[in-house]
Amino acid sequence: MGKLRKFEGRDVIGTKVAVSNAGDGLSEALAIDPNELVIGATYYVVLECVCDRIAHIAVKDTTSLQRVQRLRAGTASLVDKELVADVLEEQRVKNEQARGVERLDFTEGDEAGGGDGDA
C-alpha cells in the first residue's frame, strides 16, 4: 500500500472500511448450504463485496481527513481454514506491528539439538 492521495487539497491520513448488508447477505448466502454451527467454534467466511460509497470525514483537532469506504456484502461462503489461514496470520502480524508489538522468534537454532529432553 502507498501513501493516500489528498482530497480537495487536504491530507488523508487514514482509512476505515464499513461493511453493509452483511447480516442479510450472509444469511441468504449461507442458508442455501445449511450447516449446524457450534457455539464457541471458529468459522471462516469469504465475502464478495462491492465498494458502493466513499466519504471523507474530518479528523478531530487536525485539518486532515479520514477516508471511509463502504463495502456492500454480496455472495458469501464458509471456507476451510487452510484456504485463508496464511492471509489471516499475515494480517494479525500487521495489526500487532501497528500497535507496536514485536513477535520474538524462538525457532532459530532449534535444529541443533534443541532441548527435547533425550540426553
Contact map, one row per residue, 1 for C-alpha under 8 A:
11100000000000000000000000000000000000000000000000000000000000000000000000000000000000000000000000000000000000000000000
11110000000000000000000000000000000000000000000000000000000000000000000000000000000000000000000000000000000000000000000
11111000000000000000000000000000000000000000000000000000000000000000000000000000000000000000000000000000000000000000000
01111100001111000000000000000000000000000000000000000000000000000000000000000000000000000000000000000000000000000000000
00111110001100000000000000000000000000000000000000000000000000000000000000000000000000000000000000000000000000000000000
00011111111100000000000000000000000000000000000000000000000000000000000000000000000000000000000000000000000000000000000
00001111111100000000000000000000000000000000000000000001000000001000000000000000000000000000000000000000000000000000000
00000111110000000000000000000000000000000000000000000000000000000000000000000000000000000000000000000000000000000000000
00000111111000000000000000000000000000000000000000000000000000000000000000000000000000000000000000000000000000000000000
00000111111100000000000000000000000000000000000000000000000000111000000000000000000000000000000000000000000000000000000
00011110111110000000000000000000000000000000000000000000000000111000000000000000000000000000000000000000000000000000000
00011110011111000000000000000000000000000000000000000000000000011110000000000000000000000000000000000000000000000000000
00010000001111100000000000000000000000000000000000000000000000011100000000000000000000000000000000000000000000000000000
00010000000111110000000000000000000000000000000000000000000000001110000000000000000000000000000000000000000000000000000
00000000000011111000000000000000000000000000000000000000000000000111100000000000000000000000000000000000000000000000000
00000000000001111100000000000000000000000000000000000000000000000111100000000000000000000000000000000000000000000000000
00000000000000111110000000000000000000000000000000000000000000000001111000000000000000000000000000000000000000000000000
00000000000000011111000000000000000000000000000000000000000000000001111000000000000000000000000000000000000000000000000
00000000000000001111110000000000000000000000000000000000000000000000011110000000000000000000000000000000000000000000000
00000000000000000111111000000000000000000000000000000000000000000000011110000000000000000000000000000000000000000000000
00000000000000000011111111000000000000000000000000000000000000000000000111000000000000000000000000000000000000000000000
00000000000000000011111111000000000000000000000000000000000000000000000111000000000000000000000000000000000000000000000
00000000000000000001111111100000000000000000000000000000000000000000000000000000000000000000000000000000000000000000000
00000000000000000000111111110000000000000000000000000000000000000000000000000000000000000000000000000000000000000000000
00000000000000000000111111111000000000000000000000000000000000000000000011110000000000000000000000000000000000000000000
00000000000000000000111111111100000000000000000000000000000000000000000011111000000000000000000000000000000000000000000
00000000000000000000001111111110000000000000000000000000000000000000000000000000000000000000000000000000000000000000000
00000000000000000000000111111111000000000000000000000000000000000000000000000000000000000000000000000000000000000000000
00000000000000000000000011111111100000000000000000000000000000000000000000111000000000000000000000000000000000000000000
00000000000000000000000001111111110000000000000000000000000000000000000000011100000000000000000000000000000000000000000
00000000000000000000000000111111110000000000000000000000000000000000000000000000000000000000000000000000000000000000000
00000000000000000000000000011111110000000000000000000000000000000000000000000000000000000000000000000000000000000000000
00000000000000000000000000001111111000000000000000000000000000000000000000000000000000000000000000000000000000000000000
00000000000000000000000000000111111100000000000000000000000000000000000000000000000000000000000000000000000000000000000
00000000000000000000000000000000111110000000000000000000000000000000000000000000000000000000000000000000000000000000000
00000000000000000000000000000000011111000000000000000000000000000000000000000000000000000000000000000000000000000000000
00000000000000000000000000000000001111101000000000000000000000000000000000000000000000000000000000000000000000000000000
00000000000000000000000000000000000111111000000000000000000000000000000000000000000000000000000000000000000000000000000
00000000000000000000000000000000000011111000000000000000000000000000000000000000000000000000000000000000000000000000000
00000000000000000000000000000000000001111100000000000000000000000000000000000000000000000000000000000000000000000000000
00000000000000000000000000000000000011111110000000000000000000000000000000000000000000000000000000000000000000000000000
00000000000000000000000000000000000000011111000000000000000000000000000000000000000000000000000000000000000000000000000
00000000000000000000000000000000000000001111100000000000000000000000000000000110100000000000000000000000000000000000000
00000000000000000000000000000000000000000111110000000000000000000000000000000111100100000000000000000000000000000000000
00000000000000000000000000000000000000000011111000000000000000000000000000011110000000000000000000000000000000000000000
00000000000000000000000000000000000000000001111100000000000000000000000000011110000000000000000000000000000000000000000
00000000000000000000000000000000000000000000111110000000000000000000000011111000000000000000000000000000000000000000000
00000000000000000000000000000000000000000000011111000000000000000000000011110000000000000000000000000000000000000000000
00000000000000000000000000000000000000000000001111100000000000000000001111100000000000000000000000000000000000000000000
00000000000000000000000000000000000000000000000111110000000000000000001111000000000000000000000000000000000000000000000
00000000000000000000000000000000000000000000000011111100000000000000111100000000000000000000000000000000000000000000000
00000000000000000000000000000000000000000000000001111100000000000000111100000000000000000000000000000000000000000000000
00000000000000000000000000000000000000000000000000111110000000000000111000000000000000000000000000000000000000000000000
00000000000000000000000000000000000000000000000000111111000000000011110000000000000000000000000000000000000000000000000
00000000000000000000000000000000000000000000000000001111100000000011100000000000000000000000000000000000000000000000000
00000010000000000000000000000000000000000000000000000111110000001111000000000000000000000000000000000000000000000000000
00000000000000000000000000000000000000000000000000000011111000001111000000000000000000000000000000000000000000000000000
00000000000000000000000000000000000000000000000000000001111101111100000000000000000000000000000000000000000000000000000
00000000000000000000000000000000000000000000000000000000111111111100000000000000000000000000000000000000000000000000000
00000000000000000000000000000000000000000000000000000000011111000000000000000000000000000000000000000000000000000000000
00000000000000000000000000000000000000000000000000000000001111100000000000000000000000000000000000000000000000000000000
00000000000000000000000000000000000000000000000000000000011111110000000000000000000000000000000000000000000000000000000
00000000011000000000000000000000000000000000000000000000011011111000000000000000000000000000000000000000000000000000000
00000000011110000000000000000000000000000000000000000000011001111100000000000000000000000000000000000000000000000000000
00000010011111000000000000000000000000000000000000000001111000111110000000000000000000000000000000000000000000000000000
00000000000111110000000000000000000000000000000000000001111000011111000000000000000000000000000000000000000000000000000
00000000000101110000000000000000000000000000000000000111100000001111100000000000000000000000000000000000000000000000000
00000000000000111100000000000000000000000000000000000111100000000111110000000000000000000000000000000000000000000000000
00000000000000111100000000000000000000000000000000111110000000000011111000000000000000000000000000000000000000000000000
00000000000000001111000000000000000000000000000000111100000000000001111100000000000000000000000000000000000000000000000
00000000000000001111000000000000000000000000000011111000000000000000111110000000000000000000000000000000000000000000000
00000000000000000011110000000000000000000000000011110000000000000000011111000000000000000000000000000000000000000000000
00000000000000000011110011000000000000000000001111000000000000000000001111110000000000000000000000000000000000000000000
00000000000000000000110011000000000000000000001111000000000000000000000111110000000000000000000000000000000000000000000
00000000000000000000000011001000000000000000001110000000000000000000000011111000000000000000000000000000000000000000000
00000000000000000000000011001100000000000000111100000000000000000000000011111100000000000000000000000000000000000000000
00000000000000000000000001001100000000000000111000000000000000000000000000111110000000000000000000000000000000000000000
00000000000000000000000000000100000000000011110000000000000000000000000000011111000000000000000000000000000000000000000
00000000000000000000000000000000000000000011110000000000000000000000000000001111101100000000000000000000000000000000000
00000000000000000000000000000000000000000001000000000000000000000000000000000111111100000000000000000000000000000000000
00000000000000000000000000000000000000000011000000000000000000000000000000000011111110000000000000000000000000000000000
00000000000000000000000000000000000000000000000000000000000000000000000000000001111111000000000000000000000000000000000
00000000000000000000000000000000000000000000000000000000000000000000000000000011111111000000000000000000000000000000000
00000000000000000000000000000000000000000001000000000000000000000000000000000011111111110000000000000000000000000000000
00000000000000000000000000000000000000000000000000000000000000000000000000000000111111111000000000000000000000000000000
00000000000000000000000000000000000000000000000000000000000000000000000000000000011111111100000000000000000000000000000
00000000000000000000000000000000000000000000000000000000000000000000000000000000000111111110000000000000000000000000000
00000000000000000000000000000000000000000000000000000000000000000000000000000000000111111111000000000000000000000000000
00000000000000000000000000000000000000000000000000000000000000000000000000000000000011111111100000000000000000000000000
00000000000000000000000000000000000000000000000000000000000000000000000000000000000001111111110000000000000000000000000
00000000000000000000000000000000000000000000000000000000000000000000000000000000000000111111111000000000000000000000000
00000000000000000000000000000000000000000000000000000000000000000000000000000000000000011111111100000000000000000000000
00000000000000000000000000000000000000000000000000000000000000000000000000000000000000001111111110000000000000000000000
00000000000000000000000000000000000000000000000000000000000000000000000000000000000000000111111111000000000000000000000
00000000000000000000000000000000000000000000000000000000000000000000000000000000000000000011111111100000000000000000000
00000000000000000000000000000000000000000000000000000000000000000000000000000000000000000001111111111100000000000000000
00000000000000000000000000000000000000000000000000000000000000000000000000000000000000000000111111111100000000000000000
00000000000000000000000000000000000000000000000000000000000000000000000000000000000000000000011111111000000000000000000
00000000000000000000000000000000000000000000000000000000000000000000000000000000000000000000001111111000000000000000000
00000000000000000000000000000000000000000000000000000000000000000000000000000000000000000000000111111100000000000000000
00000000000000000000000000000000000000000000000000000000000000000000000000000000000000000000000111111110000000000000000
00000000000000000000000000000000000000000000000000000000000000000000000000000000000000000000000110011111000000000000000
00000000000000000000000000000000000000000000000000000000000000000000000000000000000000000000000000001111100000000000000
00000000000000000000000000000000000000000000000000000000000000000000000000000000000000000000000000000111110000000000000
00000000000000000000000000000000000000000000000000000000000000000000000000000000000000000000000000000011111100000000000
00000000000000000000000000000000000000000000000000000000000000000000000000000000000000000000000000000001111100000000000
00000000000000000000000000000000000000000000000000000000000000000000000000000000000000000000000000000000111111000000000
00000000000000000000000000000000000000000000000000000000000000000000000000000000000000000000000000000000111111100000000
00000000000000000000000000000000000000000000000000000000000000000000000000000000000000000000000000000000001111110100000
00000000000000000000000000000000000000000000000000000000000000000000000000000000000000000000000000000000001111111100000
00000000000000000000000000000000000000000000000000000000000000000000000000000000000000000000000000000000000111111100000
00000000000000000000000000000000000000000000000000000000000000000000000000000000000000000000000000000000000011111100000
00000000000000000000000000000000000000000000000000000000000000000000000000000000000000000000000000000000000001111111000
00000000000000000000000000000000000000000000000000000000000000000000000000000000000000000000000000000000000011111111000
00000000000000000000000000000000000000000000000000000000000000000000000000000000000000000000000000000000000000001111110
00000000000000000000000000000000000000000000000000000000000000000000000000000000000000000000000000000000000000001111110
00000000000000000000000000000000000000000000000000000000000000000000000000000000000000000000000000000000000000000011111
00000000000000000000000000000000000000000000000000000000000000000000000000000000000000000000000000000000000000000011111
00000000000000000000000000000000000000000000000000000000000000000000000000000000000000000000000000000000000000000000111
